[in-house]
Amino acid sequence: MASESLPTRQRRPSMGAPIVDIQGSVGPAGISRPKHRRTFTGFGAGEIKSVEASIPEPQREAWLKHQVSGFKDKDSFESEVVRHVETTLARSMFNCDESAAYSACSLAFRDRLILEWNRTQQRQTFVDSKRLYYLSLEFLMGRALDNAMLNIGSKDLAKAGLADLGFRIEDVIEQEHDAALGNGGLGRLAACFLDSLASLNYPAWGYGLRYRYGIFKQEIIDGYQVEVPDYWLEFNPWEFPRHDVTVDIQFFGNVRKSTDENGRTVSHWEGGEIVKAVAYDVPIPGYATPSTNNLRLWSSTAASGEFDFQKFNSGDYESSVADQQRAETISAVLYPNDNLERGKELRLKQQYFWVAASLYDIVRRFKKSKRPWREFPEQVAIQLNDTHPTLAVVELQRILLDLEGLEWDEAWNIVTNTFGYTNHTVLPEALEKWSVPLIQHLLPRHLQIIYDINLYFLQSVERRFPDERELLGRVSIIEESQPKMVRMAHLAIVGSHKVNGVAELHSDLIKTTIFKDFVTIFGPDKFTNVTNGITPRRWLHQANPRLSELIASKTGGKDFLTDLNELNKVELHVDDKAFRKEWADIKLANKERLAKHIKASAGVTVDPTALFDVQVKRIHEYKRQQLNIFGVIHRYLTLKAMTREERKKQQPRVSIFGGKAAPGYWMAKQIIHLINSVGKVVNNDEDIGDLLKVVFLEDYNVSKAEIIVPASDISEHISTAGTEASGTSNMKFVLNGGLIIGTCDGANIEITREIGENNIFLFGNLAEDVEDLRHNHTYGTHEIDPDLNRVFQEIEKGTFGSTQDFAALISAVRDHGDYYLVSDDFHSYIETQALVDEAYRDQEEWITKCITSVSRMGFFSSDRCINEYAEGIWNIEPLRVEKEEGA
């Protein structure tokens, strides 16, 4: 053969070649694939000591003499800012605007963080204890500068320093784009968890994707949601490109079997396409501790390089960059629209790309310890945040079988003791499934392993339950449909040692409904509950600084930020008149700030003394924004029917909505359109005036939440009972002195238990009644609530625009079974809203309810969650850290 006569040329080693040679042609004949050569991006515990000892004493002394220390006071902070303005940004005091001031200030804080980041990684390496890796497709981090200032404890210093240089700190902070790495509660929970892990000194890394354009930037045009790219990466000082940390990720190809010298069958995944993953690191500072953990994000790029000179020289200019463009789509957008087959393929590609790169990194780090493979679960805990990273189970099994040569049983024992799985939904239709043909095409070796996992699992089930053939079909990882589907939730359960829900009701429901059979097979101990929580550092101290200071004045300091149970001291002051007045003044100031934002962004003037009624979250039918807007229409019609004198007695209200609908979710987009159409009519009705305003705030994100949440009087958490796993926005609103109207769903139940049922407005049917009601809708009689029918008739009259635009929303309730029980709960909802109006009129009692609720929110800290995960699932210990170390 011609290729055999070619001299072998060793290709220049790339920083990201895999551990072993990938078989099959991925380059010209005669050019061998480079072996991986570890770079100095990290050492094992033993290596770092020997490397340090090998450095000559004079070099070590010179290095230590000039080691950077970061700013320590106002003067050194100002010096750092000016240095970055003049040398990093190439500007001067004559052309340094607020954007440049933000950039320079961020770089000064980033420099300080990175010193602690390095020390933290060295400390974790020296101790060599078990480390957690948190895999989440979303990390909704919010703005980083304000968080870094507060966690380091240098915000006052920065405020004074920036003032000396001619800038208001509020204006500087406002320049930062939110990191577009998530969409809803899943991503925000992950961000709170990272904050708590660092603040509690746990050795932990997060792994995610670096989305170039986020999920999308939402614009509202003529009442409709329009998706545009979110160019959040134009300047991002908070990430560190690690061009020396790259991984080659394989797709497509085929599998060849061979027999090794021991007679063992070995699988070789060959051919296909290679895409390169490049690491970007984001430091995550803990509060009042030097610990600074790492969030590693992967960006996709073409393995062959971004430009093909041969194609360009031959005149094929478009194709010369085609490989790069195709590769970059993998990490371009969060949740690509999967209504099309190509969208489904891209989503699956995205998920595998992310978990394969992350596992390569985790395995590489473990192998440096020279430990035997059986100790892998003693050093590594991997948490799957929902089903998106479930392919990690299969990928780790592939690595252990095909690359490391372990036997199946030993490998599978390691896998199952490594992973934990957090379930976030009880909706069967929301549990991920991928078609067998798609996985066969994209990941042929992984499909073989999935079938093997399923075979061994079903054989074990059959041995224990020989007479229950139907059980096998229900728990099988493969769904026997057309086409066959891989049930990712089943794979995650089988491949993990612990499965947890995120609220007590949710955890009970998954054990009695969607995963009931798995409880029979594995026993109840495999399933546990960890109720979600939020970080008080961002959601009280950062979002509501005046309330945080007021609480600190009554609890004896800021210890409540690290032990939220300290809030219970606040209740002792519930009758203190001066305290109550300051509390009310803070709420009014927050409402005035939100009113200004509403005027600036939506063009609607609202009265800050009105009741602010807020529902901001991902737009979805189960979250029932449609119930809310139908209720708003009912309120509008009721007001319109009153005389002028009667109206004067009514409670003014501002209904505030916000949230994004998935690009392919047509019904959710129609809900947004209806909200805006109702607002257009109501806000311009002179008869109504300030009695009712309807506002939709576009492009809802974390920084907007930090304005909205502290200003809320009542927030709506009104999902159909049994559909919301937990919810965390409910916790944020109550922690900031707002009350809740909600169903007995998710964490609302536990919030009620903690704060008392007198301080929450509950309505609607219970979870245990939902299935009977749905059955009755379909097979019995289904009467629409008369008040709701009146709302429908008004919509159908064309009061709020074209009747065709909203026909589907009405039809879902009237003609298609009302799956989310909008009609069943409508009367209860309207009656409960009347109770809210009545309670709000008695401001003294309302303030008492708010203060009491805040004081009883100690349970809902993400610090408590992390400690529960660490003890019950991960088996990891916090590292001892001397606070002076970072000084």
N, C-alpha and C positions, 0 to 999 in steps of 0.2 A: 504494500500500500504506500502511496506517495507520502502520506503524512509521517510514516515511520522513518523515512530517510531524512526528515528535517531535523536539524540540530535543535535540541531543547533549549529554549530561552527562558530564564527565570524572570517573570514579570516583576516590576518594581512593587514591593509590598504595599498594599493599601492598608489604611488603619482599620478597615472594617471587614476584612475577610473572615469567614466563619471558622469555627474551631477545626473542622475537617474539610478536606477537599469535597466540593460538590461534584458528583459525577455528571458526565454529559457535556456536550459542547456549548460553551458560553462565550467562546472567543476563537480567534484564528488557530488553526492547527499548529501545534508545535510550541504554543505559549502556555506554560503550565500555570495553574491557578496558585496564587501565593498562599503559603501557610500563614495562619494568624500569628502575629508577633505582638505580644502585650506591650502597650505603651505605658508611660509613667503617669497614667491617670489615677492610679491608686495602687496601694501595696497591701499585702497581707500583714497580719500583726507581727509575724516574725521577720518578714522582709524589711519593714520600715526601720527596725532597730539595727539590722546589719547595714542597711544603706546609710543610716545616720552615722554609724561608727566608721564607715569608710570615707567620710568627708573629712579632709584635713582640718586640723584645729584652726589655723588662720582663716580659712575660707568660712568656717562655721561662725567664727567671731565677727567677721565682716558682715556676714549675712544677718546675724542677730542684731548687730549695731544699727543696721539700716532698715530693720523690719518696720513695715508700715503699721501704724497704730490706730488710724481713724480719728475723727474729731472727738474732743472731750468737753469742750466748752463753747461758748458763743463765738469767741474770736476765731478759734480753729475751724468752727463750722463755716463762718463767713469766708475764711481763707480758702476752704475747700470749694465753696460755691463759686467764688471769683476765679479760682484756678480752673475749674471746669468750664466756666463761661469763656475764659480767654484762651485756653489751650485745647480743650475737647471740642467746644462748639465754635471756636474761632470767631468769637464776638467780643464786644467790649461794653463798658457801661453806657456807651452812646447808642447802642442798638440791641440792648438786652431787654426784650419784652417779657410778658408773663410766661409765654411758652418756653422761652430760653431759661427763665428762672426756674420753671418746673423741671426742665431737663437737668440743669446743673444741681438743683437741690436733690433730685432723685439719684443722681450719680454719686453725690456725697453720701447719702444714706446707703446706697447700694454698696459703695466701697466698705462702709462700716459692716454691713451685713455679711459681705463675702469673707471678711476676716473671721467672723464668728462661724460662718458656714464651714470654712476650712478646719477650724479647731474642732467643730462638732464632728465632722467626718473622721478626723484623726482620732478623736476620743472614742468614737464608736468602733473604729478599726482596732484600737489597742485593747479595748474591753472584750471585743470579739464575741458579743452576746447575740442572742437570737434577734433578728430584725424583721419588722413587718414591711410588706410591700402592698400598697393599696392600689388596686387596678380599677380605674373609673374612666369611662368614656367622656365624662364631663367633670370639670373643676371650675365652678362659677366663682372666681376669686374676688371680683370687684376691684376697686382701686387699691394699689399697693402702697403708695407714698404715705397716706394718712395712717394706714395700718402699721407700717414700719415705724413711723414717728412715735405712735402710741405704745407699741410693743417694746421698743427700745427705751421708752421713757424720755424722749427728747423733743416732744412737740412744743413745749413752752420755749425751749432753747431755740428751736428752729423759727418759731413765730417772732421772737425778738431779733434773731439774726436777719431774717428776711425783711423785717421792718426797717432795720438799719440800712439795708440795701435798697429800700424804697418799694417794697412789695407787701401786700396783704397775704397772709398765709392761705386764707380761704380762696382767693383768686388763683393762687399758684396750684393748690390741690385740684381746683376745678378744671385745670388743663388736661388732666390725665384721662385717657380713654379706658373704659372698662376692658379687662382682658376677656375676649370673646371665646371662652373655652367651655361654655355650657349654656343651658337654656332654663332649666327649672330646678325643682327641689332636689333632684338627684345630684346635680352638680354643686348646689349650694351646701348640701349636707357634706359632700366630699371636702369642700373648702373649709367648713367648720371643723371637720375631723383633722385636717392637716394642721390647723391652728392649735387644736387641743393636743395633738400628738407632740408638737414642738414645745408647747407651754408646759406639758407634763414630763418632758425630757425622755420620751420614748424614742428608741432608735427606729426610724421609719422613713420610707420613701414613698412618694406617690408616683404613679406612672400614667401618662395620658398622651393625647395627641395635640400637636401644635397646629390648630386650625388657622389657616391663612386668612380666611374670611369669616370666621365664626359660624354661627348657625345662619344668621343674616341680620342686617339692620332693617328694622321695621319702619316703613313710612306709611302714613294714612293719607290716601289721595281719594277725594270724593267719597270718603267713608269706607273705602276698601283698604285692606292690608296689601301693601306692595313690598316685595322682598328685594333688597339691594345688598351688595357686598358690604361687609363691615371691615373697613380698612384699619383695623386696630393696631397692626404691626408697623405702621409708618415710623413710629419711634417708640421702642420698648426697652427702656434701660434695665428692666428687671430680669432679663434672660441672658444666659451665657451660652453662646454657640459652642458646642463641643465637637468640632470638626475631626478630632482624633477619636471620637467614640461613634463609630458607624457600624451598621450591621447590614449584611446582604440578606434580603428576604426573597424567598422563592415562591412563585405562583405557577400554576398549570403544570405541564410536563406529564411524566408517567412513572410508574413504579416497576422496578426490575427486582426479581428475587434471585438470590444466590445462596450457596451453602459454604460456610466457613470451614476451617480446618477441624473444628470440633463437631462438625455435622449439624450445626445450628443454622436455621434459615434466617438470612439477613435480607432486609428490604432496602433498596436504594431508590431514592426519589431523584429522578434525572430530568434534564431538559427544562423547558419552560422559560419563564421570564424572571429576571432578577431586578428588584427595586432596592435602592439603598435607603436605610433609615439613619438619619442624623440626629444626635441628641442635643437638646437645648435644656439647660438647667435653670430652675427658678428657686431662689432661696426663700424659705418659709420661716420667718422669725417667730420664736415663742415669746410670750408675754412675761416680762420681768425675769428672764433667764437668758443666759448666753446661747442656749440651744437654738440652732438654726438648721432645720431639716431641709430636704431637697425634694422638689417636684421635677421629675424628668419627663420632658415632652419630646415626642418623636416627630420629625418632619421628613416627608418623602421626597426623594430625588432620584434621577435616573442613574443606574449603576454604571452605565456606559459613558456618563458625563452629560453635560447639558447641551452639548453641541457636537454634531457629527460632521467633521470637515469633509469627509469623502462625499457625502450626499450634497453638501453645500457646493463643493467644487464641480460636481456633475450637474449643477443647475437645479437640484431638487431642494429648493430653499425651505419650503414648508416642512418637508420630512426631516430636515436637518435638526429641528428642535422638537420633533414629534415625540421622541422617547421621553424627553424631559417633561413635556406638557402632560403626557399620559401618566407619568409617575407622580407628578405634583397634584393631580386630582385626588389622590388617596387621602392626603391631609389638607385638602382645600377647605372643606365645609363639614360642619357637624351635622349628622343625620341627613345625608343626601336624600332627595325625594325618591322613595322606593316604589312609586306607582308603576314605574317602568322596569322591565327586566334588567336593563343595564344599571339602573339605580340599585336594584337588589344586589347585583354583582359587586358594585362599588362599595356598598355597605359591608358586605362580607369581607371584601378585600381589606377594607379599612380596619375591621376588627382583627383579622389575622395579622396584618402588618404590625399593629400596635402590640398585641400579646406576644408575637414571635420576637420582636425586638426587645421587649421588656424581659422575657424569659431568658433570652441570650445573655442579657446584662446580669440578671440575677444568678444564673448558672456560672457565668464567668467569675463573678465575685465569690461564689461558694468554692469553686475549684481552686482558688488561690489559697484557701485554708488547708488544702491537702487532706481534708477529712474524708473518711469513707462515705459512700453515697447513702448508707443507711442513716447517717446523721443529718441528712439534708433537712428533714422536718424539725430537727432540734435547733437548726440555725435560721430557718426560713419559714415565715408565715405569709401566705398570699391570700388577700381578701378580694373576692369577686363582688364588685358593687353592681348588682343586678346581673342579667344574663349576658350582657354585651361582651365581657371578657371570657366567656365559658370555653372558647377554643383553647385557652391556656391549659386547661386540663388535658386536652388531646396533645397539644404541643409538648408539654413536659413529658408525657408518656412516650412520644416519638423520640425526643432527645435521649431519654434513658434507654430505650430499646435499640434504636437505629444508630445513634452516635456513641453511646457509652457502653453498649453491649450487655445491659442487664437483662435478666430473665423477666418474663411478663409479671409474675406474682410479686417479685421484689420491687419492680418498678411501680406497679399499681399501688402497692402498700405505701410507697413514698409519696405518690401523687395524692392519694386520699387523705394522708395525714398532714399534707401541706396546705390544702385549700380550705377556705371557708366561703360560704355563699350567702349574701344578703339578698333576700327577695323583697321587691318593692311594689308588687301588685297582686291583687286577687282577681283581676279581670282575665279570664282564660284567653280572650282574644289579644291581650297585651303580652302574653308569654311568647318569646321569640321562637320562630321555626324557620328553618332554611331547607330548601328543596334538595333532595339527594342528588339530582342531576347537576345542580349548581355547584355543590361541594365536590362532586366527582370531577367536574371540569376544572375548578379552581384549585382544589386541595386534594388530589387523588389519594395520597398516602394517609391523610387525616381521615378520610371516609373509611378506609380499611380499618383503621384503629377504632373509629366510632362503632363500626359493626362488631369488632372483636369485644370492645367494652360491653356492648349490648348483649352479645351472645353469652359471655361469662356471667353477666348480671342476671339475665333471664334464666340461665341454668341454675343459678343459686336460688332464685325465687321458686323455680319449679320443684327443686328438691325439698324446700320447706313447705310449699303449698301445692302438693301434687294434684289436688282435685279442683283447683281454681284456675282453669284455663283462661277465663276472661280477664283475670287479674294481669296475666302476662301482656295482653294487648293494651291494657290501660296504663301500665307502668313502662312499657317499652320505650326506649329512646327513639326508635323509628316508628313514626305514625304510618300505618298502612292505608294511605290515601292515594289520590292520583293528582300529581306525582307523590311519591313517598316523601315524607318530611322528617327532618331531624329536630326533635324537641329539645331545645337548648336548656330549658329549666330542668328537665329530667336528667340531662347529662350533668348539669351543675350539682344536682342533689347526689347522684351516684358517685360523682368525683370529689365530693367534699366530706370532711369529717363533722362539720357543723353547718346547719342551715338556720338562719335567723330571720324573723319578721321584725318590723320596726315600730310596732305599737301593740299593746296587749290584745286588742280586738283583732288586729291584722294577723298576729301570730296564731291566735286561736282559729281564725277563719282558714288560714292555709293548712292547718292540721286537720280541719274537719271538712274541707271542701276540695280544693285543687290538688293538694298533696296528701290526701287522706290515706291512699294506698301505700304511700312510702312510709307513713307512720306505722302502719301494720307491719311492713317489711323490716324497717330499721329500728323500730321502737321510738318512743317519745323523746328519749334523751338526745337524739341527734338534732332535734328541733328546739329552738330556744327563742327568747324574745330579748331584744335590746331596743327600748323605746328611744326614738330619735331625740336629739337635743340641738342647741344652737350655742355659738360662742358669745358670751356676754361682752367680750372685748370689742367685737365689731358691732353687735346688735344693741348695745346699750352705751358703752363708753365712747365709741366712735360715732354712732348714728345719733345719739342723744346726749351730748356732753353735759348740758345743764342739768338734766335729770340725774345723770351719773354723779355729778358733783353734789347735788342735793342729797342723794342716797348716801354718799360717802360721809356727808356731814352728820348723818343720823346713825350710821353703823360703825363709826369710829375709824374710818379709813377706807381704802380701796381693796380690802381683802375679799370683798364680795365678787370681785372680778376673777378670782381664782377659786373661791368657794362660794358658789351662788346661794347656798343655804343661809349665808349671812344676811340675805335679804329679809329674813323673818323678823329682824330687829326693827324694820321699817314700820311694821304693824303697831308697834308700841306708840307711834307718833300719829296715829290715824286721826286723833281728836285735837292735835296741835294746830291752832288757828293759823299761825304764821306759816307753818309747814304746808298746810292745805292751800293757803293763798299762793305760795311760791309754786306749788305743784300745778295749780290752775293756770298761773301766769306762764309757766313753761309750756304747757299744752297749747295755750293760745298763741304763743310766739312760734311754735312749730307749725301750727295751722296757718298762720300768716305767711310763713316761709313757703309752705306748699301752695297757698293761694297765689303768691307771686309767680311760682313755677308754672302753675296752671295757666295764668294769664300770658306768660311769656311763650309757653310751648303750644297751648291749645287755643289761645285767644278768648277764653271764657273768663268773665269776672265772677268770682264767688265770694260769699260773705264768710269770713273766718269764724263768726259766731254761730253759724249754722252747724247742724250735726253732720260731721264728715263720715260717710258710709263708704267703705273701701273694699273692693275685691280685685286684688292684683295677683295673678298667677297664670300659668300656662292655660291657654284657652282649650277646653275639652268639654264634650257633652257631659261626662260624668262629674266634672267640677261644677256644672250647672250654672254657668254665667247666663244661660237662657232663662232660668228660673228668676234670677236677679232682675234681668231687664224686663221680663214679663211683669214682675212685681212693681218695677218703676213705672211701667205703662199704666198699671192698675192705680197706682198712687196719682199719676197725672190725670187720669179720667175722673177719679174721685174728687180731686181738687177742682177740676173744670166744672163739675156738677154742683159745686158749692156756691153760695152767695159770697159777695165780697166780705161781709161781716164774719161769716163762718171761716173763711180762709185766714183771717187775721188771727184766729185762735190756733192755727195749725203750726206744727214744728217745722221750721225750714230745714231742708236737707240737701246735701251735695252728694250725688252718687258717683263714685270715682272707680273707673275700671282701668285695667292695664294687663298686658300679657300678649304673647305671640301664639299664633296658630301655626301648626306644621304646614309647610308649603303645599303638601298634597291633601290636606284635611279640609275638604270643601265646606262641610257643615260648620266647623269652627270658624272659618272665614266669614260665613254668613252671620254668625253670632256677632262678630266684630262689626259687620256692616249694619246690622240692626241697632246695635248700641249707638253707633255714630248717627244713624238716621233718626233715632228717637231724640238724641241730644240736639240735633239741628232744629227739630220742631219745638221741643220743650224750652230750650235756652232762649228762643226768640219769641216766646209767647208772653205778651205783656200782661195778660190776666194772672199768670203764675209768678212772674218776677223772680225774686230770690227764694220763693218757697220751695222750688225744686230746680236743681241744675244737674245735668248729666255730662260727665267728662270722660273721654277715653284718652289716656296718656300713652303716646306712641313710644315704641322701643323701650319697653320696661326692662330694667337691668338692676344690678346690685346698688349702684350709686343713686339711682332714682328711688329705690326701695328705702335707702337711708334718709331720704327726704319725706317719703310717703308714710312709712311705718310710724315714726314718732308723732305724726299729725292725725292719726286715725282716732275717731271716737268709737266707732263700731266697725268691725271687719267681718267679712262674710266667708264662712268655711262650710259650704252648704252642699257638699257632694252627696250623692245618693248613698244612704247608709250601707256600709260594707264594701265600698269601692275605693275609698282613699286609704292607702296603706297607713300613713301617719299624718303627713303634713308637717311642715316646720314653720310656715309663715304664721300659723295660729300662735305659736310660741313667741315669735318676734313681736307681734302686735300686743299681746298681753304684757310682755316684759316692758313695753314702752307705755303702759298705762292706758291701753285701749281695751274695750270689751269685745266679746265675740257673739255673733249670731251664727248658730251652726247646727248640724245634725249630729246624732249619736254615731260618729264615725271617726276612724283614725285616732289621733291623739286628743281630739276634743273630749273623749271620755275620760282620759287621765287628767287632762287640764281641769275638767269639772270636779273630779275627785280631789284634786289638790287645792283649788281656789274656792270651792263651794258652789253648789248649784244656784245659789242666790246671786252669783256674780257672773253668770253666763246665760245667754238666751238660747235655749235648745228647742228644736221643733222637729216635726216629721216622723216618718215611720222608722221602725227599728230594723236592724240588719236581718233578724230572724224572720221578719214578715215579707221581705223583698221578693223572694222566689214565689211565694203564694200569690202575691199581688200581680207579678208578671204573668203567672199562669192564668190568673183570672182575666187579665187584659186580653190574652190570646184566645182562651177557650170559653170564657164566661162573658159577663157584661162589663163594659168599660164606659162609665159615665164621666164626661169631662166636667171638671169643677165649673159651676156657672160663672164665677168671677173671671176665671181663666178664659172661658168661652167669650166673654165680653171683650177681653183683651184681643183675642184672635179676630173677632169681628171688626175691631177698630183697625187692626193691621190690614185685614182684607178689604176694608173700605178705601185703602190707599192713603191713610193719614200720614204714614211714615215713609211713603215712597211706593214704588211699583209693587203691586201685590205679588207678582211672580217671584220677586227677589227673596221673599221670606216664606214662600209656600212650603218649602221642605221642612223648615223648623216647626211649622204648625202641623204638618202631615205626620212628622215623627211622633207627635203626641196623640193626635186625633185618629190616625189611620194605621199606624205601624207599631202599636203595642205599648207606646210610652215606656220604653225600656228603662229610662232613668227616673221614672215616677214623678215627673214634673207636675202632673195634674193631681196625683194622690197627695202630694205635700203642699200644694199651692195654698189651700185655705189655712193650714197651720202656719205657713210662712207669713202670710199677710197678717194674721192675728198676732204673731210674735213680733212683727215689725211695729205694730201698734203699741205693744208693750214697751218696745225700745223707745218710741217717741215719748210715752208717758214717763218712763224712768229718767229720760234725759232732761225733762222739764224740771225735775227736782235735782238741781245741780249739786246740792250738798250731799245728798245720798249717792249720786253718781260718782262724785269724787271719792267718797268712802269705798265704793265698790272697786274703783280703779286702784287706789292705794293698797287695799286688802289683796287684790289679785296679784299685783306686782310682788308684794311681800311673800307670797306663797308659791313663787315660780322657781324656787331653788332646784327642784328635781330636774328641770328641763335644760340643764347645761350639757353641752357636748363633752365637757370634761368627765362627767359621770358616765356618759356612753362609752368613751374610750377606755376608762378603767374597767367597765363591764366586759368589753370586747377583750381587753388585755388579759383579764383573769379567766374568763369563761371560754374563749375561743382561740386566742392567739398564743397564750402562755408566754408573754414577754414581760420584761421588767424595765422600769424607768432607770436611766443612768443617773448616778450621783453627779451633780454638777455644782462646783463652787461658783457662787455668783460673782465673786471678785475676778474670776478668771478672764472675763471678757473686758475688764476695765482697762 
